[in-house]
Amino acid sequence: MSQHGETSPFLGVKGYVLKDIKKQELEQALTSLVQKGYYYTEMVTGKLIHAINNLDELQPATSIRAMPGLNPRELEFLKLVCSELTYKDIAARMNVSVHTVDGYRDALFEKLQVKSRVGLVLYAIRNKIFLVE
């Protein structure tokens, strides 16, 4: 994020806090990073939602990649990634090991040509696999 409040979730940023953050919020941010793998303030979350809502304006429909052949388990994983569940929670929900979930993640990174969980979520939203309420 620049000093002007501009951010790009496409860069694989896992968290962001302001330099005048209070101790309690910093502790919360660190806990979230350890448990969930990411932390964003309300301001950053708002900017991400705004960016997602404006994706159609930013990118013509022809730039959205066609959905590659995802198997049913990869599709289920992709939908669960769009929640606040940790990878460990996703593994439990799918009744598989965390190692198997890591395999789904890595396969989707390659198939969808993304580099982060944010990239997976954006792909799911763009391709109407996950709808933002």
N, C-alpha and C positions, 0 to 999 in steps of 0.2 A: 504494500500500500504506500502510496506516495504521501508527502506531507499535506496534500490537498484532499486526501481521503479516497483516492482512486485505488482499486485493487483488481487483481485478475485471479480468479479461482483456477484458471487454466495453468498456472505456474506451479501447482502442487503445494501451495502454502498450507500448512497444517494448523496454524494459529496466528493470532495477531492481537496484541494489546497495546494500549497507548502508554506513553512514557510516564504519565502522571497517574498510573493505576494504583489503587489502594491495595494494601497488603492482603486483605481478605479476598479480593477479586483475583489477585495474582495466585494465591493458594488454590482458588477454585479453577483457574486456568491450567495450572500445572497438574492438578488432579484429573481434570478432563483430558488433558493430553496423554496422561499415563493410561487412563481407563478407556477412553474412546478413540484416541489417536488424533484428536483435533480439538480446537477451541476457537470460537469466534465471538466477539462482543456483539451486543445487540446492533450496534451501528454497522458492523461488517456484515452481519446476517441480513440486515435490511438492504444493504447495497447488493449482496448476492441475489436476494429475491428480486430486487429491481432489475438486475442484469438478466436473470432468468426470464422474467416477464417480458423483457425487450429483445429476447433472442431472435424472434421472427424479424424484427426490424434490422438487427445487426447482421444476420446471415440469411441469404436467400435460401429457399427450400432446396435448391439443387446442391448446396454445399453439405447438406446433412447426409452422412454416409448411409447407404442401404444397410439394413440389419443383416449381419452375417448369420450363418447357420448356428444359432444357439440351441443347445439341448435344453430340455425342460428343467434340469437342475441348475444350469447356468442362469436361465431366465428367472427361476425362483430366487437364486442368490442375488441377482441384479436388483430385483424388487426389494429384497430385505436390506441391501446396501443403502437404499434410499431412506431408511429409517435411522433412528439414533442408536440402534443396536450395535454393540461391539462385535468384532469378528468372532469372539468366543461365544457371545449370545446367539449369533447367527448359526454357528456350528451346532449349538444345543437345539435350536429351533428346527434345523434341518436333520437332526439326528446323525451327524457326521463329526469327524474329528476336526480340530482347528487346522490341522495340516491339510485336510481335504478342502476346507474353505479357502486356505491359502492357494491351493491349486486352482480352484474356480476363479479366484481373484486374478491370479497371474494369467490364466487362459483368456479371461475377458480383457485384461490390459492389452494383450497381444491382438486378439480378434477385433477389438473396438478401437485400437490404436490410441489408448489413453494412458496416462501415467500416474493417476491418483484416484482415490475414492471420489473426490469431487468430479473428476472427469467421468467416472462411471455414472454418477447421479445426473450430471448434465446430459450425458448420452441418453439415459432413460427418460428424462423429461423431454428432450428434443424429439425423441421417437415415440412419444406417447405410451411408453411402457409404464411410467409412473406419472400420475397427474398431481400437480401442486394444488392444494385446496385453497 
